[in-house]
């Protein structure tokens, strides 16, 4: 296998892995929002969670929202970075705002997943 074929294979695997990370983050984000919404509109059993652990409960919902927002922003800035790369002979400008923002939001959504899941576990442990 040539060096360019090896590079293409590695890049394809990177694309696959980062795509799965994004899919997983999105699912977790919607899951956290589903739990938040279920507790918010649920029956009286769930009502005490919202009042007794308000800050923790709201943080779970905010984490889910943040994951979805960061996911969108990653793809938005990624789109801008790709458009700029096309105009620049298919080369990314790694110093551009759009490229840096794409990387930032990709990382932020992963951190938000860990925070959100941790908060949800904590919420379930205290109820």
C-alpha positions, 0 to 999 in steps of 0.5 A: 500500500502506498503512502497516499493510500495509507493516508486515505485509509486513516482519513476515512477512519477518522471521518468514520470515528468523528461521525460516530462521536457526533451521532452519539453526542446528538443521541445523548443530548436528545436523551438528556432533553427527553429526561428533562422534559419527562420530569418537567411535565410528568406526574406528581412523583416527578414533581418533587425532583424539579422542586427539591433538586432544581439546580441539578435538574436545570443543569441536566436540561441545559447540558442536553440543550448545549450538546445539541447547540454545540453539535449544530455550531460544529457543523455550521462552522465546518461548512464555512471552513470547507467552503473556504478550503474549496476557494483556497485550492482544497486546503484548510486554513487551520488559523481561520476562525471557522476552522478553530470554531469547528474544532472548539465546538466538536470538543465542547459537545463531548465535554458537555456529554460527560457533564450532562451524563454525570449530572444525570447520574448525580440527580438519580443518586440523590432522589 
